[in-house]
Amino acid sequence: MNTIIVGATRGIGRAIARELAARGDRLFVLGRNADQLEKTAADLVARGHKEQVGTALCDLTDASTFAPALAAAKAALGKVDCLVITAGMFGTQDQLEADLSFTESLLQANFTGTILLCEHARPLLLADGGGTLCVLSSVAGDRGRKPVALYGASKAGLSYYLEAMDHKYRAEGMTTVCIKPGFVRTGMTAGLKPPPFAGDPEPVAKRVVRAIDRGEPLVYTPMMWRWVMLVIRSLPRFAMRKIGF
Ligand SMILES: NC(=O)c1ccc[n+]([C@@H]2O[C@H](COP(=O)([O-])OP(=O)(O)OC[C@H]3O[C@@H](n4cnc5c(N)ncnc54)[C@H](OP(=O)(O)O)[C@@H]3O)[C@@H](O)[C@H]2O)c1
């Protein structure tokens, strides 16, 4: 599989890229920091990628970077089978409420930028037969919740977009895979108290790759979060106002 990945420099994205490289897939890595991209490319070659890994700058808060980044990836890979977007921003509700320019960047990266990047990539994927669009959303978008009101709103909008893409384009060959991680121990969650059922990037990455291979439209990972969110989605509003979750 020839895969473009955005977010491979750290966390879950790095684990997914390593998993794909180890099984022999060809990768092209997009990200916002040239030094981090070079380190990531070298790491992937050391872990089994059979040729040099191409890189290009792509910042989710700057839509002007999307077309040149995807064009560079297409030129290097030839056929594109898959785009994986794990890049994203997080802030606590307190941090975001206290700094609206930070909130603006987060909403731009997680919602507007991610969706616009998918829209730039969609014709490219469809021209090569459809392939797979795999994007990391979050369980935080499943319900309006006090501790993740702003971050969750960005992911709620993203999840709806991904569901609609799958409904609209699967018949034309493009499969859309929406991943909803629960709490995963990465740099994004460093300093937060891990809840029960917290996961680690490597098993989450294996689950993401399996979902891509199977064309699963929606995956909760670690799996227990599927049941946790089923309960949370069924709670009445008065209960959601009372609990701190
Ligand atoms: N960890 C969790 O508990 C959890 C739970 C639910 C959902 N998620 C979602 O899963 C995805 C991956 O999370 P993670 O834990 O792996 O995060 P992470 O370790 O913080 O990694 C975030 C990645 O996003 C990239 N990135 C951030 N802002 C960017 C921008 N403006 N343009 C391009 N790249 C950008 C970072 O690149 P740099 O190296 O340049 O900073 C990094 O590669 C995110 O979408 C996150 O919202 C995570």
PDBQT file of the ligand as one rigid body, heavy atoms in Angstrom, charges set to zero:
ROOT
HETATM    1  N1  LIG A 301      -3.905  10.749  22.801  1.00  0.00    +0.000 N 
HETATM    2  C1  LIG A 301      -5.212  10.650  23.067  1.00  0.00    +0.000 C 
HETATM    3  O1  LIG A 301      -5.630  10.313  24.188  1.00  0.00    +0.000 OA
HETATM    4  C2  LIG A 301      -6.231  10.918  22.002  1.00  0.00    +0.000 A 
HETATM    5  C3  LIG A 301      -7.579  10.676  22.305  1.00  0.00    +0.000 A 
HETATM    6  C4  LIG A 301      -8.534  10.927  21.353  1.00  0.00    +0.000 A 
HETATM    7  C5  LIG A 301      -8.163  11.396  20.102  1.00  0.00    +0.000 A 
HETATM    8  N2  LIG A 301      -6.845  11.637  19.834  1.00  0.00    +0.000 N 
HETATM    9  C6  LIG A 301      -6.516  12.150  18.515  1.00  0.00    +0.000 C 
HETATM   10  O2  LIG A 301      -5.575  11.284  17.916  1.00  0.00    +0.000 OA
HETATM   11  C7  LIG A 301      -4.687  12.052  17.077  1.00  0.00    +0.000 C 
HETATM   12  C8  LIG A 301      -3.242  11.758  17.459  1.00  0.00    +0.000 C 
HETATM   13  O3  LIG A 301      -3.042  12.132  18.806  1.00  0.00    +0.000 OA
HETATM   14  P1  LIG A 301      -1.657  11.859  19.552  1.00  0.00    +0.000 P 
HETATM   15  O4  LIG A 301      -1.984  11.532  20.944  1.00  0.00    +0.000 OA
HETATM   16  O5  LIG A 301      -0.835  10.938  18.750  1.00  0.00    +0.000 OA
HETATM   17  O6  LIG A 301      -1.035  13.345  19.526  1.00  0.00    +0.000 OA
HETATM   18  P2  LIG A 301       0.505  13.853  19.651  1.00  0.00    +0.000 P 
HETATM   19  O7  LIG A 301       1.372  12.793  20.208  1.00  0.00    +0.000 OA
HETATM   20  O8  LIG A 301       0.395  15.165  20.356  1.00  0.00    +0.000 OA
HETATM   21  O9  LIG A 301       0.917  14.093  18.124  1.00  0.00    +0.000 OA
HETATM   22  C9  LIG A 301       0.261  15.093  17.430  1.00  0.00    +0.000 C 
HETATM   23  C10 LIG A 301       0.759  15.113  16.003  1.00  0.00    +0.000 C 
HETATM   24  O10 LIG A 301       0.056  16.142  15.318  1.00  0.00    +0.000 OA
HETATM   25  C11 LIG A 301       0.985  16.972  14.653  1.00  0.00    +0.000 C 
HETATM   26  N3  LIG A 301       0.438  18.326  14.537  1.00  0.00    +0.000 N 
HETATM   27  C12 LIG A 301      -0.071  19.088  15.528  1.00  0.00    +0.000 A 
HETATM   28  N4  LIG A 301      -0.481  20.270  15.040  1.00  0.00    +0.000 NA
HETATM   29  C13 LIG A 301      -0.240  20.231  13.703  1.00  0.00    +0.000 A 
HETATM   30  C14 LIG A 301      -0.438  21.144  12.644  1.00  0.00    +0.000 A 
HETATM   31  N5  LIG A 301      -0.960  22.368  12.841  1.00  0.00    +0.000 N 
HETATM   32  N6  LIG A 301      -0.079  20.777  11.395  1.00  0.00    +0.000 NA
HETATM   33  C15 LIG A 301       0.466  19.558  11.161  1.00  0.00    +0.000 A 
HETATM   34  N7  LIG A 301       0.707  18.659  12.125  1.00  0.00    +0.000 NA
HETATM   35  C16 LIG A 301       0.344  18.985  13.391  1.00  0.00    +0.000 A 
HETATM   36  C17 LIG A 301       2.233  16.925  15.530  1.00  0.00    +0.000 C 
HETATM   37  O11 LIG A 301       3.347  17.349  14.776  1.00  0.00    +0.000 OA
HETATM   38  P3  LIG A 301       4.673  18.032  15.475  1.00  0.00    +0.000 P 
HETATM   39  O12 LIG A 301       5.624  16.902  15.755  1.00  0.00    +0.000 OA
HETATM   40  O13 LIG A 301       5.148  18.980  14.422  1.00  0.00    +0.000 OA
HETATM   41  O14 LIG A 301       4.222  18.726  16.724  1.00  0.00    +0.000 OA
HETATM   42  C18 LIG A 301       2.230  15.432  15.877  1.00  0.00    +0.000 C 
HETATM   43  O15 LIG A 301       2.782  14.675  14.824  1.00  0.00    +0.000 OA
HETATM   44  C19 LIG A 301      -5.102  13.513  17.247  1.00  0.00    +0.000 C 
HETATM   45  O16 LIG A 301      -5.957  13.878  16.202  1.00  0.00    +0.000 OA
HETATM   46  C20 LIG A 301      -5.862  13.507  18.562  1.00  0.00    +0.000 C 
HETATM   47  O17 LIG A 301      -6.797  14.555  18.621  1.00  0.00    +0.000 OA
HETATM   48  C21 LIG A 301      -5.866  11.407  20.748  1.00  0.00    +0.000 A 
ENDROOT
TORSDOF 0
